[in-house]
Amino acid sequence: MRFSVTVVATDIGPPLVDVARALEASGLDGLWLPDHTHMPVSRSVPYPMGADLPERYKRNLDPLTGLALAAAVTTRIRVGTGVLLPAQRDPIVTARALATVDQQSGGRVVVGAGYGWNVEEMIDHGVDPARRRSRVREHVLAMRRLWEDEVASFDGPHVSFGPCWSWPKPVQRPLPILLGGAASRTLCRHVAEYGAGWIPLGPRALEEGIGAVRDAVAAAGRDPCGLEIVPFLGPGAGRRHWDRCAALGATEVAVDVPHDDSLLATLGALGDAVAEWREVNGKQLPPESSTDMLTT
């Protein structure tokens, strides 16, 4: 099981290049960055994690630029979007940006994709919130054509383009797409159709939804054992949470860490804890892959 972190990176935290270097030096395996293009002041839908919207969401950095920075100063860790909001992004431009980072990093990109929750943010992009799930599907399928076909084209109600060339191509074929969110019928259907895996929010969501996701993938004629399962964990998650996720079949866990002055020390402590967990569990990763987490 890999161990990564999710970071809502902002303009007032440590430089992302320093974070990426420290993360790789700590023995951890990956960095996930979320995607909000902007944060409207008025919101008709509450922050889904409860309480008030954290200050960091008002200042978060662009994830695709962040992945490029992190990949440029590392050689081993995966860099991913946790999660990208494809409905709000131009698929032609986004496909080339992600392919560029994957090609230049030697195949270290993973694309977490989600449907989004902030209605006003979607509307500012001209997205009908009621149709965002079908729009995500189309945008991802269009990006896959651009990544995988020498001459790509796509024709759908949300996106359409004629035969074209789009380079570079990703090193990874296919570039892995993991769907994030609750295991709804729509998400399960989308994972089965075009997803390499699933990102549940916490061990409980993993336990409640893993059966439905695997069943949908099997019904589509694919082997559910090949799925990537990457639960995102809260900042207080430690060994008992890791044990539970491992027992449920997680291939990776990603722990939320703060993007502040404590981050570099937090990464060191987390790396030490992960090394101890791997030693106890006898699950050291091969070289090419690679105390509980402090509450923040």
N, C-alpha and C positions, 0 to 999 in steps of 0.2 A: 504494500500500500504506500503510495506516495504521500508526501506532506507538503502543502503549499500554504500561501497566505493570500487573503483578499485585503486590499488596501484602497480606501477611498482617498486617493492622493489629491492634495490641494497645493495651492501656490504658496502656502505658508509653512509647509512641512519640509523635512529634509529632501534634498534633490533626489529625484528618482534614480539617477545613476548610482548614488551612494547606497540607496536602499537595495537596488538590484545586486550590487557587489557584495553587500553584507549578507543578503539572503543566500547567495550562492556559497559564500564562505562558511555559512552556518550549517551547510549540509542539507538544507531544504531543497525542494524540487521545483517550485514554480511560484509565479506571481500572477494574480488575477486583478484586473482593474475594471471598475464599473463604468457605465455609460449613461450620462445625462448631458445633453447638449447645453441645457440652461435650466434654471429652476424658477418657474413663475411664482410670483409672490402669493397670489391667490390660488387655492387648491380646493376643488370640490370633493376630492377623494383623500382621506387621511393617509399619512405615512403608514405603509402596511406592517411595519414592525412594531407599531404602537408608540405612544408618547409623542413628543414634538419632533419635527424634522430636525435631525442633527445638523449642526452648523456646517459640518464638512461637506454636505451635499450642495451647499450654496457656492462652493469654491472648487469643486473637483476638476481635475485636469482632463484633457481629452485622452481617451484610452488608447487610440491607435498611435498617436504620437508617443504616448508613454510606453507602449510595448516596444516601439522602435528604439527608444532610449535605453530601455532595460536590456533588450537583446544585444545592443551594440557593445555593452561593457561586460557581457557574460559569455560563457561558452557552453553551459550545461543546462541551466534551468529552462523550463517551458514558460512561455509568456502567453496569457490568455485574457479574453474579455469576460468579465464576470458581473453582469452580462451585457453584451451588445444589444442595442435596440434597433434591429434591422428595419422595422416599419418606418422609422424616422430618418433613415439614411438612404442616400442614392446608392443603389446596388452596384452600378458600374464603377463609381469612384471608390466605394468601400471595398469591393472585390480586389481592385488593383492595390489598394493600400495594404490589405491583409496578405495578399500574395507576395508583395514586395518584402514585408517583414519576414515571412516564412522562407522565401528564397534566399534572402540575405543572411538569415540566421542559421541556415542549414536545416530547416524543418523543425522549428521549435514553437510554432504557433498553435494554439487551440482556441476555437471560437465558441464561447458560451453565448447563447442567444436567448432573448426573452421577449415577452409580449408587452411589457411595460405596465405601469400602474398610474402614472401621472397624466390625467386627462388633459389638463391645460397644456402640458408640454407637447402632447400628441397634436392637439388642435393647432398649436402654433406652427407645426410642420405640415398642416393641411391633411392630417390623418384622422379619419373617422374612427373614434375609439371602438365602436361596435364592430368594425371590420379589421381591426389591427392584427388579429391572429391569422386571417387569410392573407393579409399583406405581408406579415413576417414570412409565412410559408413561401409565397411567391418570390420575395426578395432573396431568400436563401437559395431557392431552386435556380433563380437567375444567376446568382453569384457562382453556384456550382458549375453552370454551363460555361461561364467565363473562365473558371479555374481549370476545367477539365477538357474543353473542346478547343481544337486548334482554330476552327472558325466557329464562333459562338453566336447563337441567336436565341430569342425568347419571345413568346407572345402570350400575354395574359391580361386580365382586366386591370391589374395594378401596375404592371411594368411590361414594356414591350420594346424590343430593339431588333434590327435586322442583322444579317451576317456581319461579323466584325472580328478583328484581331484584338486580343487583350493579353499583354505580357507585362511582367513575367508570370510564369505559372508557378504555383507552390511546389515545393519539394515533396510535400506529403500529398499522396493521391489515394483517396480524397483528403482534402483538408478537413480535420475533424470538427464537426458541429455538435455541440451538446446543448440540449434544450433545458432552460432553467424555469423552475416554478413547481406548483402543485401538480400531482399526477392526474390531471383532468383527462376526460376522453380526448379532447383536442390535442393536448400535449402528448399523450400516449400514441395517438395516431400519427402525429408529426415525427416523433422519435422513430416509430416503426418505418415511416416512409423515407426519411432522409437524415436521421440523427445517428451520430456515433455514440451517444450516451445521454445522460440525464444529470441535472444539478438540482437536487432537493435542498430545501432550507432546513437543515438540522436532522438529527437522528430520528425524531418522531416522524417527520415527513417521509424520510427514507423508508422506515419500517411500514408505514401505512400505504405507500405507493409503489414499492418495488415490485410487488406481484403483478399489478396492473400493467406497469411498463414492460416487464418481461413477457407477459402474456401477449401484449400487442405486437411486440417484436417477433415472437415466435409465430403468431398468426399470419404475419407478413412473410413468413418463410425464411426469416433470418435467425441466426443463433444468438439468443439473449446472453449467452456466456461471453460474447465478444464486446458487450457494452462497457463503456466507461461510466462509472457511477461516482460522482464527485460531490458529496454533501458539503455545503458551506456551513461552517460552525460559528457560533458567537464567540466573543472575545474571552469568555471564561472557560472555553472547552479544554478539557485535558484528557488524561489517560482513559477514564471510564467512558468518555464519549468516543474516543478513538477505538477502544475495544468493541463498543457496540456497533460502530460503523463497519469495522472490519468483519465482525460476525455476520453482518447483513449483506456483505459482498461489495463494500465500497472499494474502488480501485485507488482512490485518493481522497484525502480530506483537506479542506482549505479553511484556515482559521482567520477570522477577522482580527486585524491588528490596527492600532492607531497610527496615523501619519503625523506624529509629533516628535518632540525631542526624546521621548522614551523608546522610539521605534527600534533603533539599532540595538539597544540593550535587550529589548523584547525578542528580537530575532535570535540573538545569541542564546537567551534562555530557552526559547522554543526549540532551537536546534539541539541543545543539550538534552532536553526532555525527549525529543524524538529519537535521538541516538540511544538513550536508555530504553525507550519502548521497543525499538527494533532489536536491541540486544536481548531483552527479556523474551520477546516473542519469536526470536530466531528468524526474523524477516528482513534481514539486511538486503537492500537492493543491489543488483549488480552495478559495477562502477559506471557503466554508460547510462544508467537510469538515475540511477541514483535513489524532574520536579514538575507538576501540572503547569499548564500555561497560566501566566499571571493574568488576573482580571484587570481590564483596562477601562 
